Amino acid sequence: MTNLALDLHEAAQMYPDRPAVRLDDTILSYAQLDDLSARAAGWLRSRGLEPGSAVGIMLPNVPQFPVFYYGALRAGCAIVPMNPLLKAREVAHYLGDSGAGLVLAWETAAAEAAAGAATAAVPAVSVGAATLDEIGGWEPAPDVAPRADDDTAVILYTSGTTGTPKGAELTHANMRRNALVTATSLLSLGPDDVVMGCLPLFHSFGQTCGLNAAMLSGACLTLISRFSPAAALRVIERDRVTVFEGVPTMYVGMLGESAVIADTSSLRVCVSGGAALPVEVLNGFEKTFATVILEGYGLSETSPVATFNRYDRRKAGSIGLPISGVELRLVRGEDGDELAGPGEVGEIAIRGHNVMKGYRNRPEATAAAIRGGWFRTGDLARADEDGFYYIVDRKKDMIIRGGYNVYPREIEEVIYEHPAVLEAAVIGVPHPSLGEEVGAAITLRPGQAATTGELRDWVKQRVAAYKYPRHVWLTDGLPKGPTGKILKREIVIPADIAGTSGVTGTAGGRP
């Protein structure tokens, strides 16, 4: 039996009294978390959810997340993790496309969740601080539902540049093996470790490297519901955190704080992913906090970890070496038949235990992404003589804003719904701390009028807060190629916007 929930269940038998999850003064031991997840599983079954059903979980980093996460898995369901910042239209798509039978939403997100759930004809249940006490009165499920290696455990939504988000189906084997490799050969986690859980648990990075890796190791996951550099440093001192995991913007923010405000001597290793970590930030952080940062690379479709630097083998600026059981190669050409030579740039293709089984209900998209067992990432890289990989550029137009993925096509579709808009192009604008900010160049219809503020608010009301374009500018026309395709790299950022971004007016919003 493969069920991912077994990692928690087995750890609870070995370390029943050790802390599993903590959020400030709320601490759940392994025995308590296992018991609550069993009760959550029983409750889900009582609502008619069966093995193979999908459950939307729209919760922040609170103890209720792992309770329902493992509870749903224990019931044999697949998880559809959802950002609590999503708006109703996004919620409706996630639920409708996944076929979810229920969505659990944090109380502050309940209104948007309920509106989206109504559109998808799916029940929505509000979850709050009092829910932990309520779960204690539910009848527990007596067992962990058996699942096959290839059964779907998690459906993560990602869209690349192809429009509406697609659900990457990650199996129980995908998630368990990726977490196991992370916990053992990469981080050497054990029951004495305390892992900082400030990465969003609805994201694959936070789930695999944080939650699942900690649970199968008997470690404690200490949560931060909303990241701030000062709060993170205080929690590191309070809980004697040994492993910190974050995205580059978190390291930039913590490095900007005074190192003397907290005792961080407990840190033995840090992990960075989600976007490229500037070498100067890596070096500065390691020197200031007397620790080591290991940078890795992965995607939602790869569970997510594909490459990683090691304690004894690492290079600054590199995404490291392939992890155990995973192969990488750099391919050229649309068919990927030609391999890039030493030092040449090629598209990263990945094969291994971590690759998803496909996009939910999207056989054509799956066939285009996975060819001959190799997942085509769309990311361009080169390899050095020692086999270390270096990201060169992104073939896809995806914008990474502070570690969050923003897909231009999705935002463009919202902009095009405005009656005054003729054409729109969403691009990444370089930002000194976020990496990239979202920008939109817009052409209005003849005779129509709209201000940039109005257009910005139009999008803001319809997508999650991290997605809407902070920079909006009007233009008489967008540059196009011979076929009429908009050439995003030829779009010039207005001087006033380029100035606020700390760059000159580079074309296409890229340095």
N, C-alpha and C positions, 0 to 999 in steps of 0.2 A: 504493500500500500504506500502511495506516494504523498498523500495530502500534506500540503505546506503547513497546515495547522499542527501536524505531529511534532514539528520542531519545538513549539511552545509546550505541548503536552508532555513530551519527553523531558524537556528541561525542568518542568514543574516537578517531575518525579525525582530528579537529581538535586535540585536546588529549591525546594518548596518555600523556604523562609527568606531566601535572598531577594532583594528588591529587583523587580523586573522593569517597571516603568515608574518614573517620577515626574511630577509637575509641581514645583514649589513644595507645599506641605502635603500634597496628595501623593502617597506612595502605595503602589500595588506590588505585593510579593508575587513570585512565580505561581504559587498555589492560588492566590486570589485572582490573578489574571486568567489562569486556566479555568477556574471555576466560573468566573463571570463570562468568559467566552463560551463555555458550555451552556450557560443559561441564555445567552444571546442566541446561540444556535437553536436551542429549544423554542425560543420565542419566534424566530424566523420560520421554523418548521410549522409552528402553530398558525402562522399566517399563510400557509399554503406554499411556501417556497421549498422546492425540492432540489436534489442534486442536479446540477446543470443549469439552474436558474441564475440570473445575474442580479446583483444588488448594487445600487449606487451608494457610495459613501462620500458625502460632501461635508467633511469635518476638518477642522484645523488640527494643529499638533496638541491634542488633549488626550488623556487616558482613554476616553471613549473610543478613539480611533482604533487602537489595537484590540480593544474588547470586541468591537463589531467586525473588525477586519478578520481576526481569527475565528470569531463566532460564525461569520458567513462561510468562511472556508471549512470550518468544522461541520457545517450543515451541508457541505458539498456544493455550495454556490460559488460563482465567479464574482470577483470584485470589480466594480467600475469606479476607480478613484476619481474624485472630482474636486477641483479647486473651489473652496467656499466663496470665492469672488466672482464666480460665473454668474451671468445674467440668465434670465428665463429662457431666451431663445437658444442659448448654448446648452442649458440643462435639458431642454426638450430634445435637442439633437442627440446628446449623449445617451439619454434614456431610450429614445425611440430606436436609434441605430443599434444599440446593444441588446434591445429586447428586455431590459431590466424589469423586474416585477415589483420593485420597491426602491425608494431613495430615502436615505437617512441624512438629514441636513442639520447642521448646527443652528441653534436658535437665531443667531444674527443673520443667517442666510436663508431662513425658513420661507420668507415671502417669495424670493426669486425662485427657490426650489419648488415651492408649491405651484407657482404660476407655470413653470416649465413642465412640471409633472402633470398638471392638468391638460396641457397641450398634448403630452404623450400618453395620456390616459393611464397614468401610473400613480399609485398611492405615495404620498410623501409623509414622512414622520419626522417631527422636530425633536432634536436631541439637545439637552442642556446639562448644566452642572448637576441637577438633581437626578439625572438618568442613572448614574452609577448606583444610587440607593434603590431605585426602582428595579434595576436588573436583578438585584439580590433576591427579589421575591418571585422571580420567574422560575418555571420548572426547567431544569437543565436537560440538554440532550444527553442520552446515556453513552454515546459513542462518537468517534470521529468518522465521518462518512468516507468510505473507501473511494479513492480516485485513481485513475490510471495516469501514467507518466505524461501522456499527451492530452489529458483533459485540461481545459482552460482554467487557470487560477485567477488571472488578472487581465483586464482589458484596459489598456492605456491608449488614450486618444491623442493622435498626432496627425498632422495633415501635410507636412512638407510644403510644397507649393502647389498642390493639386486641388485646392478648394476646401470643402468641408472636411473636418477632422475624420480620420480613419481610426478604427479600433484595432490596435496591435494586440493579438491574442498571445499572451505569455502563459505557458503551461506550468503545472506543478513542478515538473522536472527542470524547466528553465529557471524558475525562481529559486528552487531549493539548491540547485547546483551552483548558481551564481552567488548566492549568499554564502554557501559553504566555502567556495574558493576565496571569497572576500575575507571571511572570518579567519580562515586558517593560513593559507599561503601568502596572503597579502598583508593582513593586519595582526595576525597572531592573537586573536581575541580570546579571553578566558573569563571565568567568573569573577575575577577581581577587577575587571575593566569597567569603566564608566564611559559610555559613549554619549557625546553631545547630540541631541536630536533637534537641531534647529533647521535642518533641511525639511521641506514640506513632505509629510508622509504620503500625500496623494501623488507624489512624483516617484518615479522608479528609483532614483538615486537614494532618496530618503528611505524607501521601503527596503531595498536590497542591502545597502551598505550600513544603514542605521538599524531599522526595526528588525528585519529578518536575521541579519548577521548577529545582532546582539542576542536575540532570543535563542538561537541555536547554540550560543556560547555560554549562556548563563550570565551574561553581562547585564549591567543596568543601563537603560536608555533614559537619560534625563532630558525632558522636553522644554522647549521654549516656544510658546504659542505665537509670539511675534518677535522677530529678531531685532535686536539693537546691539551695537558693539559693547556698550557699557553693561547691558544686562547679561550678554554672553560671558564676558569676563568675570562678572560676579558669580555666575553659576559655575564656571570652571573652578573658582576658588571654593565655593560652598560645597560642591559635590565631589571635589577632587577628580575632575574629569581627566581621563587618560587619553581619549581619542576624540579629536574634534574633526567634524566633517562639514565642509561648506563650499560655497561657490566663491569666485574671486572677489565679488563685491563685499562679501563678509570679511575676507582677509584685509581688504583695503580699509574697511571701516574700523576693524580692531587694531590695525597698525596705526591708525590715526589717533586712537585713544592712548592715554598715558599708561605705560606698562606697569606703573607703580600703583594703579588703583586696585589691583587684585594680585593675589598670589597664584601664578599659573604654573608653578614648578611641577605639578602633577602630570602635565601633558607629556606624553611620550611619542605621539605621532599625530599628524594632521593629514587630512585627505582633501584634495581639491578637484572639482570636476564641474561640468555644466558649461564651461567656456574656458578659453585660454587664460592661464594665470601669468601676468607679466613677470618676467624674470626678476626685475627689480623689487617687486612686491614679495616674491618668494624669498629672495635673499634677505630683504629687510625684516620680514616676519620671523624667519628662522633665527636671525641674529638677536632680535629684540626679545623673543619668547623662548629662546634656547630649546627649540624643538625641530622636528623634521616634517616637511610637507611632501607628501607623495601625490603626484598629479596623475590622473587617469583619464580615460576616454570611453565613451559608450553612448548608446542611444536607447530610446524607449524600446525599440524593436530588438535590442540585444540584452535586455533584462536588468540592468543596462551595461554592466562592465565588460569591456572588450580588451583594453590594454591598461597597463599600470606600471608605474615605476616601483622599484623594490628598495628595501632598506639598503641592500648591499650593491644594487645596480640601479643607478638613477642618473638622469641628466636634466639639468634645468632647461626649461623651454620645450621639453619633449613630453609626449603623452605616454612614453614608456614602451614596454614590450607586451606582446600578447599574453593573456593570462592562461593558466593551465587549461588544456582542453579546447582552446580556441586558436584558429588560424587566421592570419591576415595576409592579404596580398594587394598590391597596387595594380589596377588594370587601366587600360587605355582603350579608347574607342567605345562606341555605343554598345556594341555586343560584349565588350570586356574580354575579347579574345587575346589581346596583346598585353603582355606584362610590362610594367615600367622597369627600366634598367636601374642600376645603382645610381642614386642621387637624382633620378628623374621623378617628376611629379606624376602621380596617378590617382585614380579614385579608389578609396578604401573599400575593399570587399571582405566580408567576414563570414567564416563558417565555424560552427561549433555548437556546443550544448546550450549556448545562450541565445541563439537566434529564434525569434518567434515562429509559431507555426503558420502565421499569416494574418492578413487584415480581415476582420470580421465581415463576412458577407461581401467581400471584395476580391473575387478570384482573379480578375484581370490585374488589379493593383498588386496582388500578391505575386503573380507570375512575373510582373515587371520588376518587382523589388528583389525577389529571390530567384536566381538563375543558376541552375545546376547545383543547388545547395548553398550558393554564395549570396549573402545579402549585400546588395549595392547601397552604400551609405549616402552617396552624393557629396561626400567630403573629400577634398583633395589633400594629399600628403606626400611626403618623401621619407625615405628611410636612410639612415647613415650606415657606415660600414659595420657597426656593432649591432644592427638590427633595431635600433630605436626609431620610433616614428615621430614625425613632426607635422602638425596640421599646417597647411599652406593657405588654404582658402576653402570656402564652402561653395560647392557647386549649386546647391539650393539657395534660394533667396531668403531663407529663414533668418530672422533677427533674434539675437540672444540679448535680452534686456535684463541685466542683473541676474543672469542664470536662468531666467524664464524664457521659454521659446515663444516667439510671436510669429505667426504665419501670415505673410503679407496678403495672400489671396483672400483669406478669411476676413481681414479688416477691409480690404478693397470692396468686397461684396456688400458690407454694411454701408460703406460710403456711397456706393452706387445706388443704394436705396433712397438716398436723399433726392428729391425731385429736381433740385437745381444742378445736380452734378452731371457733367458730360463724360469726363474721363478722370481716372484717379490711379495713382501709383504709390504704393507704400514701400518705403526703403528704410534702411538702417542709417541713422545719423551718429557718427562717432561721439562717445560721451566719456569724459575722463574717469568716472568711477563706475558707471553702469556697464561700460563696454560699448553698448549701443543704445540709442534712444529711438523710438518709433517716429518716423516722419511721413508726411503725406503731401504729395504734389497733386493739385486738383485743378481741373479745367471746368468752368461752368458752362451750362447751356446758354446759347444766345438769348438775350432778353431776360435771363434769370439773375437773381442776386442772392448772395449768401456771404456772411462774414466768416473768417477763419475760426472765430470763437464759436459761432453757431455750428459749423461743421465738426469742430472738435467735440462739442457737447453732444451732437447727434451720435457720434460713435461711442462716447463715454457712457451714454445711457444704455448701450446695447451690448457691450462686451466687458470683460473683466478689467479691473482698474489698471493692471500692468500692460494691457494690450493697446489701449487707445493712443492715438498719436499726440504727443505733447507739442510737436512741431507740425503746423499746417500752413501751407502757402499756396496762393493762387497763381496760376500761370496761363498764358494765352494758348499754350499747346505743349504737348509732351513729345519728346523725341521718339521717332519710330524708324524701324528698319524697312527694307524693301517690301516685306510682306505685311507691313502695318503693325507689327509687334512693337509694343513700347520698349524702348531701350533704357532700362533703369540705370545702367551705369553712365549714361550720358546726361542724367538729370543733375542739374547744378543746384546745390544748396544755397539759398539766399545768404548774402553776407551777414545779415543780422542774426540769422540762425546759426551759421557756421561759427560766428564769434562766440555765441553762448556755449557752443559745444567744445570750444578749445581747439578747433581746427580751422583751416582755411576752406574756402568753398570748393571742396573736391567733388568731382562728378560722381554721381551715383551714391553719394553718402558714404563712400568707402575710402580709406586712406590709400 
